[in-house]
Structure formats: C-alpha cells, structure tokens
Amino acid sequence: MSKETPELPELSGKVANIGYAQLDLSRSERQGVGEVVYGEGKTAEQIAGIVDALVEAGQERVLVTRLSEEKFGAVRALVGCDVPLDYRTEARLLVAGEMPEPDGNGTIVVASAGTSDQAVAEEAALTAEFLGNRVERVYDVGVAGLHRLLAHEHTLRNAQVIIAVAGMEGALASVIGGLVSAPVIAVPTSVGYGASLGGVAALLAMLNSCASGVSVVNIDNGFGAGYQASLINHLKGAVAHG
C-alpha cells in the first residue's frame, strides 16, 4: 500500500495582475520576504503602480533597487499609497514604508576595498537593513593598505556574516576569509582599468579564492549579497557571534 503524498500548502490565487506585471503576493509566505522591485528597465509609472499594488495588498514595506535619482522624482509624484518614501542616492534604492527593527542573530559587516566600490557596498548594507539586520560598515580597507583592514579585526571577527566588496583584482575577500570563522560573501565590482574587464577579473579571482568559506555573487550585485547574508543571519539555531 503506497503512502499518501503529503498535502502541499496552497499557493495558487495569490497573484495581483495589474496588466504589465503579475505580482507575487504569496512570496512572503514562501520565503519570509515580500516581492522586491527591480527598477532598471521599468518606467516610473510602472514602478509606482507596482508599489501601490503591493502596499494595497498588505505588504508592509517595499524595496525598489537600481532606481535612478531622476526616475525617483517621477515615482514620488505618482505613488498614491500613504507610506513614507526613503530614497538612498548612493545605493540607488527606494524604501517604501518603515525600516524594521533588527531581528537577526548577530551583525552583518559590509567591507569595501575602495571608495569607488562604496555604491555597491551601500546597496548590500541597506538591503540587509531592510531585511531586519544590524549592519556595520567598514569602508576603504583594500589590500593596498592592509593595516587599514587589520585595524577592524575585532569587528570582523565578531561578525555573523561578512560581505566583502571589491573591484580591481578582488583580493579583499580572500584576505578577510583567512582572518575570520564567519561565512564571507564576495561581491566583485566593475571598478578597474581595462584588463579588469568590467569586473570579470575580480569575479574570477573571487571564484578561485584559496580561503575556505568564501562564496561569490555576480558583478555589482550588492542586493544579492545583502539578501543572502540576511538568510544566513536569520538561520534558526545559529549561535550569535560577539
């Protein structure tokens, strides 16, 4: 006699079709985080319509990534829902709604190699904060001046997760990975001269890291790193560092 297949949770019927987009209203039930809006390639009218629809459906806060300052001005004028809009210029992020209180197990540290990498680092840091994490920033600590990084050794060793953001040769992630026991998420950036190939050199260097515990996201993908770090920082049963 065959065993009965366990009943799967009902996820159908939780889509809002607004014509140009079908919004996934059950995502927070499946993944713990509501739908995030990628702003690049969408018109201001589409972004405003999506934000309004998500808020109306009960999503407490909405994150819009890769949103230019110029387009934000148009979005702000078009959004009809009654929630605060907080635009962060450097990270090109829009938060519709209030930021949450941190509820992760520990602290996520975001380290960037140079000032030119900071925009991607801020995308990662603000994404992590949006997802309910305490974040510490350690910026401009590239390996060309290793003493700058070592000055933050205590902060790094007490982190639950570390995001290492670097262009050029991408060595920062390997150096940090050799200093700490926490998982390191490496973010290659498109910063660098010709042979950096728009971040491909840093990506390949990070993928070939000799340090254990280093994982890698795509070039300039601060959002992906912040999201992944948040998942790690919210793992049940994890022991908090620090």
C-alpha positions in Angstrom: 0.0 0.0 0.0 1.5 3.3 -1.1 2.0 6.1 1.3 -0.2 9.2 0.8 1.6 12.2 -0.6 1.6 15.0 2.0 -0.6 17.9 1.1 1.3 20.9 -0.1 0.5 24.4 1.1 -2.0 26.2 -1.1 -0.1 29.0 -3.0 -2.4 29.5 -6.0 -4.6 32.5 -6.4 -2.2 34.9 -4.7 -1.3 36.9 -7.7 -2.3 40.5 -8.5 -2.4 41.1 -12.2 -2.0 44.8 -13.0 -1.6 44.4 -16.7 2.2 45.0 -17.1 3.1 42.9 -14.1 1.8 39.9 -12.2 2.7 40.5 -8.5 3.6 37.5 -6.4 1.6 38.1 -3.2 2.5 34.8 -1.6 6.2 35.3 -1.7 6.5 36.3 2.0 4.7 33.1 3.0 7.1 31.0 1.0 10.3 32.9 1.6 9.7 35.2 4.5 10.3 38.4 2.4 7.8 40.1 0.1 8.4 40.9 -3.5 11.3 43.3 -4.3 11.1 45.5 -7.4 14.0 45.8 -9.8 13.7 49.4 -11.0 16.0 49.4 -14.0 14.1 48.9 -17.3 10.8 49.9 -15.7 9.0 53.2 -16.3 8.2 55.5 -13.3 4.5 54.8 -13.9 5.1 51.0 -13.7 7.2 51.3 -10.5 4.6 53.5 -8.8 1.8 51.1 -9.8 3.7 48.1 -8.5 4.5 49.8 -5.2 0.8 50.9 -4.8 -0.5 47.5 -5.6 1.9 45.7 -3.2 1.1 48.1 -0.3 -2.6 47.8 -1.0 -2.3 44.0 -0.9 -0.8 44.3 2.6 2.9 44.2 2.1 4.3 46.3 4.9 7.4 47.7 3.1 8.6 47.5 -0.5 12.2 47.7 -1.7 13.0 49.1 -5.2 16.5 48.5 -6.4 18.5 50.1 -9.2 16.4 53.3 -9.3 18.0 56.4 -10.7 17.5 59.7 -8.8 15.8 61.2 -11.8 13.3 58.4 -12.1 12.7 58.5 -8.3 11.5 62.1 -8.7 8.8 60.9 -11.1 7.9 57.9 -8.9 7.5 60.1 -5.9 5.0 62.2 -7.7 3.0 59.1 -8.9 2.8 56.9 -5.8 -0.6 57.1 -4.3 -0.3 54.9 -1.2 0.2 56.6 2.1 3.6 55.3 3.2 6.9 57.2 3.6 9.3 57.0 0.7 13.0 57.0 1.6 15.4 57.2 -1.4 19.1 56.5 -0.9 21.0 58.2 -3.7 24.4 56.3 -3.5 22.8 52.9 -3.3 20.0 53.8 -5.8 17.5 52.2 -3.5 13.9 53.2 -2.6 12.3 52.0 0.6 8.5 52.5 0.7 7.4 52.1 4.3 9.3 52.0 7.6 12.6 50.1 8.1 12.2 47.2 10.5 14.0 46.7 13.8 16.9 44.3 13.6 15.9 40.7 14.5 18.9 38.7 13.1 21.2 36.5 15.2 24.1 38.9 15.0 25.8 41.6 13.0 26.5 41.7 9.3 29.7 43.5 8.4 30.0 45.1 5.0 33.6 45.8 4.0 34.6 47.6 0.8 38.0 47.8 -0.8 37.9 51.4 -2.1 35.6 54.4 -2.2 34.8 53.6 -5.8 33.2 50.3 -4.5 31.0 52.1 -2.0 27.9 52.4 -4.0 27.7 48.6 -4.4 28.6 48.2 -0.7 25.7 50.5 0.3 23.3 48.5 -1.9 24.3 45.4 0.1 24.2 47.2 3.5 20.8 48.8 3.0 19.3 45.7 1.6 20.4 43.8 4.7 19.0 46.6 7.0 15.7 46.5 5.0 15.6 42.7 5.8 15.9 43.2 9.5 19.7 43.0 10.2 22.1 45.0 12.3 24.9 46.2 9.9 28.3 47.6 10.5 30.2 49.3 7.6 34.0 49.0 7.2 34.8 51.1 4.1 38.0 51.8 2.2 40.0 49.0 3.6 41.5 47.5 0.4 44.6 45.3 0.4 46.8 48.1 -1.0 46.9 49.3 2.6 46.4 46.2 4.7 46.8 48.0 8.0 43.5 49.7 7.4 41.7 46.4 7.3 43.6 45.0 10.3 42.5 48.0 12.4 39.0 46.5 12.2 40.0 42.9 13.0 37.8 42.8 16.2 34.7 44.0 14.2 35.4 41.4 11.5 35.9 38.5 13.9 32.7 39.3 15.8 30.5 39.4 12.7 27.9 36.7 12.0 28.3 37.2 8.2 30.7 39.4 6.2 30.1 40.9 2.8 33.4 41.8 1.0 33.0 44.2 -1.9 36.0 44.8 -4.2 36.9 45.6 -7.8 40.4 45.7 -9.4 42.0 42.3 -8.5 39.3 41.4 -5.9 41.7 40.2 -3.3 39.8 41.6 -0.3 37.5 38.6 0.1 40.4 36.1 0.3 42.2 38.2 2.9 39.1 38.5 5.1 38.3 34.9 4.6 41.7 34.0 6.1 41.0 36.0 9.2 37.6 35.0 10.3 35.4 32.0 11.0 32.2 33.6 9.7 31.0 33.0 6.1 32.2 35.6 3.6 30.1 36.7 0.7 32.3 38.2 -2.0 30.9 40.9 -4.4 33.1 41.7 -7.4 32.5 45.2 -8.7 33.1 46.7 -12.2 35.7 49.1 -10.8 39.1 48.8 -12.5 41.2 49.6 -15.6 40.9 47.9 -19.0 42.1 44.4 -18.1 39.7 44.2 -15.2 37.1 43.5 -18.0 34.3 45.3 -16.2 34.6 43.2 -13.1 35.3 39.8 -14.7 38.9 39.8 -13.3 37.6 40.3 -9.8 34.9 37.8 -10.3 37.3 35.1 -11.4 39.7 35.9 -8.6 37.0 35.6 -6.0 35.7 32.3 -7.5 39.3 31.0 -7.3 39.8 32.2 -3.7 42.1 29.9 -1.6 40.2 30.9 1.6 37.6 28.5 2.8 34.1 29.8 3.4 34.0 32.4 0.6 31.0 32.4 -1.7 30.5 34.8 -4.6 27.6 36.7 -6.2 27.5 38.3 -9.6 29.3 41.5 -10.6 27.9 44.6 -8.8 25.2 42.5 -7.2 25.0 44.2 -3.8 21.4 43.3 -3.4 22.0 39.6 -3.9 24.8 39.7 -1.3 22.7 41.6 1.3 19.8 39.1 0.8 22.0 36.1 1.1 23.7 37.5 4.2 20.3 38.1 5.8 19.2 34.5 5.2 22.4 33.3 7.0 21.9 35.8 9.8 18.3 34.5 10.4 19.1 30.8 10.4 17.3 29.1 13.3 19.5 27.6 16.0 22.6 29.6 14.9 24.8 30.9 17.7 25.3 34.7 17.6 28.9 36.0 17.4 30.0 38.9 19.5 
